[in-house]
């Protein structure tokens, strides 16, 4: 019988949280998307949480009342809970003249 391998722990480089990306700088306003989703959410926070899957009723309340900034994942989960979906699409830059 061979020796059982043990998992080695990789050291992670700590994230630099002093410079977070401001989504608004790129024209992305997730709180505005939440406002679009809100009319389509029905039921109690617990029922919405069940449909959203990965969100607790507390985190749903925090996102909906604006006390926390929503992540893209939270927006997608709430869209799913409402019966809708989020579409993220890349728009490439306008074609530049071909280099010769």
C-alpha positions in Angstrom: 0.0 0.0 0.0 1.2 3.4 -0.9 1.6 6.3 1.5 -1.4 8.5 1.8 -0.8 12.0 0.4 -1.7 14.9 2.7 -3.0 18.1 1.3 -0.5 20.9 1.4 -1.7 24.3 2.4 -0.9 27.0 -0.1 -0.1 30.4 1.2 -2.3 33.1 -0.2 -1.2 36.6 -0.9 -3.4 38.9 1.1 -5.6 41.1 -1.1 -4.9 44.8 -1.1 -8.3 46.2 0.0 -7.1 49.8 0.0 -7.8 50.1 -3.7 -11.1 48.6 -4.5 -12.6 48.9 -8.0 -15.4 51.5 -8.0 -18.0 50.0 -10.4 -19.6 53.3 -11.0 -16.3 54.5 -12.7 -17.1 51.9 -15.4 -20.8 52.8 -15.7 -22.0 49.9 -13.6 -24.7 50.7 -11.0 -25.8 47.5 -9.4 -28.0 49.3 -7.0 -29.9 50.7 -10.0 -30.4 47.1 -11.2 -31.7 46.1 -7.8 -34.4 48.9 -8.2 -35.4 47.3 -11.6 -35.7 43.9 -10.0 -37.5 45.0 -6.8 -41.1 45.2 -8.4 -40.8 41.6 -9.5 -39.8 40.2 -6.1 -42.8 38.7 -4.3 -43.3 37.0 -1.0 -41.5 37.3 2.3 -37.8 37.7 2.7 -37.6 34.0 3.7 -39.4 33.0 0.5 -37.2 35.2 -1.7 -34.2 33.7 0.1 -35.3 30.2 -0.7 -35.7 31.1 -4.4 -32.4 33.1 -4.5 -30.5 30.1 -3.2 -27.3 31.4 -1.8 -28.6 34.5 0.0 -29.9 34.6 3.6 -33.0 36.7 4.3 -30.8 39.1 6.3 -28.5 39.7 3.3 -31.5 40.2 1.1 -32.9 42.8 3.5 -29.5 44.5 3.6 -29.2 44.7 -0.2 -32.8 45.8 -0.7 -32.7 48.5 1.9 -29.4 49.8 0.6 -27.3 49.2 3.8 -24.8 47.2 1.8 -23.6 47.5 -1.8 -24.8 44.5 -3.8 -22.3 42.2 -5.5 -22.9 40.9 -9.0 -23.7 37.5 -7.5 -26.3 39.0 -5.2 -27.9 40.9 -8.1 -28.0 37.6 -10.1 -29.5 35.7 -7.2 -32.2 38.3 -6.7 -32.9 38.4 -10.5 -33.3 34.6 -10.4 -35.6 34.9 -7.3 -37.8 37.3 -9.3 -38.1 34.9 -12.2 -35.7 37.0 -14.4 -32.0 36.8 -15.2 -28.9 39.0 -15.5 -27.0 39.1 -18.7 -23.4 40.3 -18.6 -22.1 41.1 -22.1 -18.7 42.3 -23.2 -18.7 45.1 -25.9 -15.4 45.2 -27.7 -13.9 48.5 -28.7 -14.7 50.0 -32.1 -12.4 48.5 -34.7 -9.3 50.5 -35.1 -7.6 50.8 -38.5 -5.6 47.7 -39.3 -1.9 48.0 -38.8 0.3 47.2 -41.8 
